[in-house]
Amino acid sequence: MIEADLLLHIIDAADPKIDEKIEVVENILKELGCENSGAIYVFNKIDLVTDLETLRKTYEHLNPVYISAKKKAGYEDLKNAISKHLL
């Protein structure tokens, strides 16, 4: 069993196979015994998403953070989510 206080699951928000890739990572984490490690789902590349509202509605159950590394957007939200999780 692997232990972690925090896991950042970085997701390419513009990837057309987003659901498949999320599932693959979750399966790997389950195999490693990390499925309950308190992951923060971080959707990157939101600057490339044409319908951000639909993306937000589709994945709201994951309580994700949305960022754009290229545009340097959403970093404050990510820092707050990390701080909240660790405190």
C-alpha positions as CSV (number, residue, x, y, z in Angstrom):
1,M,0.0,0.0,0.0
2,I,1.2,3.5,-0.9
3,E,0.3,6.4,1.3
4,A,0.0,10.0,0.4
5,D,-1.4,13.1,2.0
6,L,-2.4,14.5,-1.3
7,L,-2.5,13.4,-4.9
8,L,-2.9,15.8,-7.8
9,H,-4.6,14.1,-10.7
10,I,-3.7,16.4,-13.7
11,I,-6.1,16.0,-16.6
12,D,-5.8,17.4,-20.1
13,A,-9.2,19.2,-20.3
14,A,-8.9,19.4,-24.1
15,D,-8.3,15.7,-24.7
16,P,-11.1,14.0,-26.6
17,K,-10.5,10.8,-24.6
18,I,-10.7,12.5,-21.2
19,D,-13.1,10.0,-19.7
20,E,-11.0,7.0,-20.7
21,K,-7.8,8.6,-19.4
22,I,-9.4,9.5,-16.0
23,E,-10.6,5.9,-15.7
24,V,-7.1,4.5,-16.5
25,V,-5.5,6.6,-13.9
26,E,-8.1,5.7,-11.3
27,N,-7.7,2.0,-12.0
28,I,-3.9,2.3,-11.6
29,L,-4.4,4.1,-8.3
30,K,-6.8,1.4,-7.2
31,E,-4.2,-1.3,-8.1
32,L,-1.6,0.6,-6.0
33,G,-4.0,1.0,-3.1
34,C,-4.2,4.7,-3.4
35,E,-7.8,5.2,-4.5
36,N,-8.7,7.0,-1.3
37,S,-5.7,9.3,-1.1
38,G,-7.7,12.5,-1.3
39,A,-7.0,13.5,-4.9
40,I,-7.5,16.9,-6.2
41,Y,-8.6,16.7,-9.9
42,V,-6.8,19.5,-11.8
43,F,-8.1,20.1,-15.3
44,N,-5.3,21.8,-17.3
45,K,-5.5,23.4,-20.7
46,I,-8.8,25.1,-20.1
47,D,-7.7,27.8,-22.6
48,L,-8.2,25.1,-25.3
49,V,-11.7,24.1,-24.2
50,T,-14.5,25.5,-26.4
51,D,-17.4,24.7,-23.9
52,L,-16.0,25.3,-20.4
53,E,-19.5,25.3,-18.9
54,T,-20.3,21.8,-20.1
55,L,-16.9,20.6,-18.9
56,R,-17.7,22.1,-15.4
57,K,-21.1,20.5,-15.3
58,T,-19.9,17.1,-16.5
59,Y,-17.1,16.8,-13.9
60,E,-18.6,18.8,-11.0
61,H,-18.9,15.6,-9.0
62,L,-15.0,15.5,-8.9
63,N,-14.9,19.0,-7.3
64,P,-12.0,19.9,-9.7
65,V,-9.8,22.9,-10.1
66,Y,-9.5,24.4,-13.5
67,I,-6.2,25.9,-14.7
68,S,-4.3,26.9,-17.8
69,A,-0.6,26.5,-17.3
70,K,0.0,28.3,-20.6
71,K,-2.1,31.4,-19.6
72,K,-1.1,31.1,-15.9
73,A,-4.7,31.0,-14.9
74,G,-6.3,29.2,-12.0
75,Y,-3.1,28.9,-9.9
76,E,-4.6,30.7,-6.9
77,D,-7.5,28.3,-7.0
78,L,-5.1,25.4,-7.1
79,K,-3.0,26.8,-4.2
80,N,-6.2,27.3,-2.1
81,A,-7.4,23.7,-2.8
82,I,-4.0,22.3,-1.8
83,S,-3.9,24.4,1.4
84,K,-7.5,23.5,2.3
85,H,-6.7,19.8,1.8
86,L,-3.5,19.8,3.8
87,L,-4.8,21.9,6.8
